[in-house]
Amino acid sequence: MKAIRIYKTGGQEVLKLETLPDLICQPDEVLVSIKSASVNYSDVLIRKGDYPYMPQFPAILGNEAAGIITETGSKIKHLKVGQRVIVFGKPSYATQVAVTEAGIIPIPDAVDFDEAAALPIIYLTAYHMLHTVRRVRAGETILVHAAAGGVGTALIQLAKLADIHLIGLTSDDKKAAIISKMGYEQVINYKTEDVVARVNQITGNKGVDLIIDCVGGSRFDDNFKMLATLGHIIWYGIVDGQPTTDFKKALGSKPHKCHSVSMFHLYGILSQPALMMDSFKTLIGYLVKGQIKPVIHARLPLADAAKAHAILENKENIGKVILKP
């Protein structure tokens, strides 16, 4: 098998394409030939050593893919060779993966492998931030940081289904034009505009009901200046590092506003298998009906994993980057 492994943290140069022994299928596992593997910013953070859940080295990166079952273990009863599946939670920058039944989601023949590989992390994240953490209501307004990224583009489609209004933040006018056509009602270039002033102008100084922030860093403080009464912030990433916010001061300075902050990590959903599977089925249903469609920015050979990481680190992507083993 071929795989991308890292032996230490560092720059894109630590990503190594290697030939490894083929995997042996254990009794409680299936082997899957990977057709498409998705690249996430968490992969970049692991490579750099900045992720809170670091693997042991050497490590194969990635944790979501789609492919075909090529072998089943003796204890597997509900899956079969030739079945098309999503693989979730196992190293996926490779040509094959061994996984237990709990990490497999069957997909219909009509579902494209690239779209299936792009689905799990960004859509589960977007779905549960909207419907589990916050439980949004029709007519609410949401401000989305990194609106052109994977989760940002997933939110466009899920927000439409929930009748939610979206304001997006992005880093350049080209991205702004594209995501406006996709469904963001208002888009702000945070590099050239005063974000707080624009959001308050758009909302008539009311503020937004929900802010979804994967960026963190020094700009996190501004979130509290854009929240409506009873407004909520969901913080789910550290693209620009940990927030420098004094949360006690930020929340306590205007207690009458009843602001609140939640941290979100998908591991919290994965720890509840029934909840995860129920939402997965919902999302697969949306996909089959054409109600959602993952946005694919680029498809690259497995050997170009470093290029894939560069695209994410340089914030060039609109949607997901897919590796093709």
N, C-alpha and C positions, 0 to 999 in steps of 0.2 A: 504494500500500500504506500501511497504518497501522503505526506502530511507536512504542515508548517509547524515547526517547534521553536520554542525559545529556551535557552539555557540560563539566561540572566535577564534582568531588566535593562532597558536602554532605548536607543533610537530605533528607527525602522530597520536598521542593519542587523538587529538581533533576530529577525524573522528568518528562519532557515528552512528551505524546502529539502526534505529528506525522504529516502526510501527506507521503509520499516517493514518488519515481518507482518504478514497478513494476520488479522485478529482471529482468535479462536472463539467460536460461539459457545458460551456456557449454557447449561440446561435451562436457566431462567432468562436467557437473552435472545435477541434476534440480531442478525447482522444486516446492516443497511448499506447499500451502495449509494453514496451521496452524489446527487445530481446538481444540487445548488446549496451553497452555504452562505449565510448572511453575516455581514460585518457590522458590529455594534461599537459604540464609543467605549463601552466597558472593556472591550478587547484592547483598545488603545491604552486605557488606564492600567490594565493588567500588565501590558508590555512595558509601561513606564514605571511600574511599581507603585501606583497611586490608588489602586483599588482596595476597598476594605476586605475583600475576600480573595486572597491571593492563592494560586495553586502551587503545588510543589513542582520544582524544576527537575528535569526538562518537562515542559508542558506543551501540549497541543492547544492552540487557542480556539475560540469560537464556542458557541453553545446553542445554535439553532441551525437546522438544515432540513432539506427535503430529499427524498430518494425512494429506492425500491428495496424491499426486503429480499435478501438473497439466501438466507438460511435462518431456520428457527430452532431453538433449543427444545429438548424433550419435554420440558414443563410448560411450554407455550401452547395455549389452547385456542386463543381467539384471533391469532394473526397467522398469515400464510405467506409463503414464498410468492413473489411477484406483486405483492400488495404495495400500493403507493402510500407513503406516510410522511408526516412531519416528525422530525427527531428534535427533542427539546431537552436542554440541560446537560448535554454531553459534548465533549470537544468535537468540533465540526470542520476545522480547516484541514480536511483529509478526504481521501477517496472512499473510506469506509468507516463505520462506527458500530460498536457493539452497545446495545442498550436494553434495559429491561422493559417489560410491557408498560410500566408506569410512565416511561419517557417517550411513548409513541402515540401519535394521533393519526388515525387513518384519514386519507383525503380522497374525494371522488376523482375519477379519471379526468374530469373536465377542468380540474384545478391545475394551473401551471406550476411547475416546480419552483421557478424563481419567486413567484408570488407567494407560494406556500412557505418557502424559507424565510421570506421577509415578514411574514405575518406574526409569529408568536410574541416576541418581546415588545415591539412597538405597539401592536394593537391591544395586547393584554394590558400593557401599561396605560395606554390612553383610555381604554374601556373602564378599567377599575379606578382610575383617578376621577373619571366622570361619574361613575355609577356606584362605586363602593365607598370611596373615601369621602366624596362630596355629595353624591346623589343630586346632581344638577336638576334644575327645573326649566321647563320650556320658557323661552324669553330672556333667560339670563345672559349676561355678557362676560366673556372669558378673555383674558389677556394671556397670550402664549409666547414665552421666550423660545428662541431657536425655532421659529415657526416653519422654516423650510427643511428642517431635519426629519428623521424618520417618524418620531412621535408627533411632531408638528403637522406633518402631512396626514398621518392617521387621524389626528383630532379633527381635521377638516371634514372628513367623511362621517365620523361618528357624531360630530356636532350637528351636522345636517339632519341626521336621523332623530336627534333629540330636540331639534328646533332651537339651537343655541346660537347666539351671535358671537363672532370671533374677531378679535384684534390680534394681529401678529407682529412680532418684532423680528427683524432680520438685519443682515449686515451690509447689503448692497441693493441697489435699485433693480438690477436684473432679477435677483431672487424675488424682490417685492412684486414685480410685474407678474412673474410666473405664479406665485402663490395667491395673488389676487384673482387670477383667472380660475384657480382651483377652488376658491370659495371663501378666502378671508375677506371679510367686508371692509376692513381697514388694515393697512399695513404700514408700519413705521420703521424707517431706517434708523437704527439706534446710534449709528456712527455720525449721522449728519443732522439729526433732529433732536429736540428736547423731548424725550419720551414722556416724562411726567406731564409737561404742559400739553402735549398732543392728546394723551389719554384723557386728561381732564376736559379738554376742549371737545373731544368726541363724545364724552359721556355727559356733557353739560355740568361738569364738576361733581357729578354724583359718584364717579368711580366705578370700577368693575366688580362683579360679584365673586370672581375667582381668578387667581393668577397661577399659572402652571409654569414652574421655573426649574430648568435643568442646568442653569448656568452658575448660580451662586456668586461667589466672588464679591468684589466691592460694590457692584451695582444692586445687590440684594436689598439694601436699605430703601431704594426707591420704590420697591413694591408696596411698602406701607403708605406711601404718598398717593397711591392710585386705587386703593381699596374702598369700596362702598361700605356703608354700615352693614354689619354682619358678613363682611367680606372675608374670604378665606384664601390662603396661599398654600399650594402644594409644592413642596421642594423635593425634587427627585434626582438631582445630579450636581456634579461639581466640575463642569467643563472649564470654568475659570477659577476653580479652587473653592475652598470652604468659605461660606459667607463671613464677612467681617462684622456682621450685625450684632449689636447688643440687644438680644431678643427681649430681655426684661424691660429695657427702656422703650423699645419699639412698640411692644404690646401694651405697656403700662401707661404710656404718655397720653393715650386717648381711650380710656376704658369704656367710655360711652359708645364707641364705635363697635365694640364686641368683635374685634378682629381675632383671627385664629390662624395657626400654622400647623400643617401636617407634614411629616416626612413620609415619603413613599419609596418602597423598594419592592420589586416584583417577588423577591423571596418570600415576602409576607403572604402573597397569594399562593405561591407554590407550596407553602406549608399546609395549605388547606385544599387537598386534592379534589374534593367534591365541588368546591367553588371554582377552582381552576378549570375542571373539565366542563362544567356547565357553561362558563363563559367562552371556552374554546368552541363548544358546539354552536353557541350563538354566533360567534365570529365566522366560523366556517359557513354557516347558513347565510350570513350577509355576503360572503365572498361568492358563493355559488349563485346567489340571486343577482349579483352585480351591484349590490348596494355599497360595497367597499371594494377597493382595488389598490393594493400596495403600489406606491410610486417607486420605480426602480431608476436610480440615477445612473448606474454603470454596472456592467457585467464584465468581470475580469478573470483571466486564468488564475488558478490557485497559486501559481508561481509568482503572481503579481500582488501578493498580499501586502507587501510594503507600499505599493502604489495605492492600494485601497485604504491603508491607514493614513497615508498622506492626504488623500481626499478629505477624510473626516477631520484630521487635525487642522487642515487649512480652511475648514468650513466651506468647502466647495460644493458639497452635495445638496441636492434637493431630493429627499427620499433616501432610499436604501442603496447600499453597494453590495453586490452579490459576487461571490467567488465561484468559479466553475471548475471543479476538480477534473 
